Amino acid sequence: MTRAILLLGLLGLAIDLGCARPIEVIVYSKTSWYRHPEIARINGYLATLGAKHDINVSITESADELSARNLQKYDLILFNNATNLGESLTVEERKPVIQWFNNGGGIMVMHAGIVQNGTWPELIEIAGCDFHGDSEFMEARFLVDPKAEGDPIVAGKSKEFRYTADWLNFDKSVTGLPGVEVLLRLDEKSYVPVRDHPSYTEMKPMGDDHPICWRRNMGDGRYFYTGLGHDIKSIDTPFGRAHLLAAIRWTAGRTK
């Protein structure tokens, strides 16, 4: 009895000191449209980064791993450039993901993971928008939303800074949607928002309000999107590392 009481006391002390269990992440990266060449490298990078910061990363492209029973083990799903999920997952395979999210799960999306082209309406509704073209890989100016200054996700940046990657456009802005907090926007005057591509002839820039990173509380679920993640060089920077770690912690519900 004395030993049991001691163990319980030590457990309580560990919790008080912030020694919580590791964050459990499942990364899903199967694609049904364009497949970014560095998806496998990004998966490995996320696993290595997580191992250094008490984050366990499991990697899969199997729909079986997104079952209701298996998802109980995880704090968040991270869609790494997983395009057109509505074509790689059946309607029945998608249901447990949405139910898990509604019951308090977290969905984090990197770069082209938001590209659904209408194939998964429920996930598009959670995100607040769908893909609508992109730029070339180039430097652009990030604008930090005033309310986001000091948030760990902006990694100490304030007002504006420059960053290089390729930048997605969306079919509408998420600004003002219920539960949405926009953290970063793109200044479209600082780069060419729509690249020269035969299928993009009807696509227009988003204009003055071009969110590129946001989070959303929707019921009990948490959703996070970042435009970073085209390749390793777009995330393996001091800003990129801090940004991803803070995003994982928020999506997992591990921030106060």
N, C-alpha and C positions, 0 to 999 in steps of 0.2 A: 504494500500500500504506500509506504514511504517513497519507494522508488518511482511509483506511478505518479505521485504528487510532484516529485522532483522533475520528472520528464515533462509533465504538463506545465510546470513553472518555467522550464527552459524554453518550451514551445512558445509560451506567452511572451517571454523576453525576446525571442527571435522575431516575433511579429512586431513587437514594440520598436525594435531596432531596424525595422524595414526589411528583414530577411524573408521576404515572401517567396513563394515557389517561383520557379522560372516561368516566363511567358512561353506559351505553347503556340506555335505558328504552323499552319499548313499552307505551303505555297503550291498553287495550281497554275500550270503554264501551258496547258494544251491549247493549240490554236486551230481555227477553222477558216481563217482568212490569211492575211499577211503574217508571216512568222519572222520576228526579229532574229537575226543570225546569232546574237549573243545571249539568247534566253538561257541557255545552259550555263554560261559563264556567270550570268547574273544570279541564277539559282545558287551556284556555288559560293558566290560572293556574299549573298544573304546568309547562308549557313555559317560561313566563317565569321562574318560580322556579329551574328547572333551569339555564337559560341563565346565571344569575348565579352558579352554583356548580359549574360544570364538569360538568353533567349534561345529556346530549342526550336530549330527549324526542320520541319519534315517537308519533303519535296515529292510531288506526284503529278502525273498526267492521267491518272485513273479515276473515272467517275465513282468507282466503288468507295474511294477514300472520302467522298463527300456525302456519305450516307448519314442519316440521323444519328445512328449509334456511334459512328466514328467521330463525328463533329463534336460530340460531348467532351472529347479530350482536349479541345483547342479553344484558345482565347480569340483567335482571329484567323480568317482566310485571307491570304494575300494573292491577288490575281496579278501575276507577273506577265504583262503583255499578252494575256489570254484573250485573243480576238474571237468575235462571233461565238460566244459560249452557247448561245441558243441552238447552234448547229452541232456542237460536240457533246452537249448534255441534252438528254430527252426531257420532256415536260416533267415526267415523274422524278428524274434525277435532279431537277432544279428545285422541286418543292421543298426538300429538307433544308436546302441552303437558305431559302427565304424564311422558312419557319424558325430555323436556328437564329437567324438575324433578328427576327421579330421577338424572339425570346431573350434577347440580350447579347447576341453575338456581334462580332466586329468584322467588317469587310474593308480591306485596304486594297487599293488599286494603283498599280504603277503604269504610267505612260499609256501604251496601247491597250491595256486591260480594260479601258473604258470604251474601246471600239467594239460596239455590238451591232451596228448597222441594222438596228431594229429586231434582232433575233431573240432578245430576252427582255420583254417589256417590263417585267417586275424589277429587274436590276437597273434598267435605264431610269425607271421612276425613282428608285432610291438614289442613284447618282444625280439625277436632275437634268440630264442632257445625254446626247449621244455624239459620236464623232462626226466631224464635217470638214475634213481636209487637214493638211499640215504644212509646215514650212520646211525648208532645207535645214541642215545642221548649221546653226549660226549663233552668234552672240546676240542676246536681246537684253533689254532692261526689265528687271523685276521691280514691281511696285509693291511694297509691304503695306497691307491694309493698316490704317492707324490703330485699330483695335487689336491687331495681332502683334504689335511691337512688344518685345519682351517675352513672347511665347517661345518655348523651346523649339518648336517646329521651324521657326525662322532663324534659328541658330545664331542669335545675337545680331542679326542684320536689322537695320532701321531705315525707313523711308524708301530707299531704292538701292539696287546694286545690279551688276551685270553678271550674266551666266551664259554658258554656251551649251546648246543641245539642239534637238529639233523640237518644234513646238506645235502641239495639236490645237486645232480649232474645234468648236462645238456648235451644234445646231441651235443652241440658245444659251444665254447666260444663266447661271444658277443664283446670281445675286438676288436676294430678297425672298428666295424660296423658304418655306417653313423649316426651321432647324438648321439652316445652312450658315456657316461662318466662312467667308472667303478670306484666306490668309495671304495669298500672293496673286497678283495680276501681271499681265504682260503689257508693256507699252508698245503698241503696234507701230508707233513712229520710229522705233529703234531697230526694226528688222522688217523683212518682207514676209508677211504672215501666211500667204498662200503661194506655194511653189508652183513652178511651171510644169504642169502635168496634164496629159490629154483628158483625163477624167475629172479634172478640177475646173474646167472652163466656166461652170456655172457657180462656183463657190466664191463667196465673198468674205473679206475679213470681218471679225466680230466688232471692231470699232473700239471705243473708249473703255468699254467694260469687258475685259477678256480675262476671266479667272483662269488660273493654271494650277492652283492648289486650294482645296477647300475640305472642310469636314462637316459632317451632318449628324445631328442627333435626330433619330426618327423612331418614335415610340421608345422601346427599350434598346434598339440597335444603334450601332455607331458605324458610320461610313467615312472613309478618308480617301481622297484622291490627290496624287501628285503627278505632274507632268514629267518629272524626271524618270529615267529608267530605259531610255533608248538603247544604251550600251554601258559598259563598265566606266568608260571615261566620263560619262555624264553623272555618275553617282559617287565615284571613288575620289572625292575631294573633301576637305574639312567640312564645308557646308553640306555636301551630299550625305556624308556619314551621319552627322548630327541630325540632319533633317529626317532621315529614314528612321533612326533610332527613336527620336521623339514621336514620330508618326506611329510606329509600332506600339509604343507604350500608350499613346492616347487611344488608339483603336482597340487595344486590349483592355482598356478601362483601368490602366495602372497609373493614372495621374489624378491628383486631388482637385 
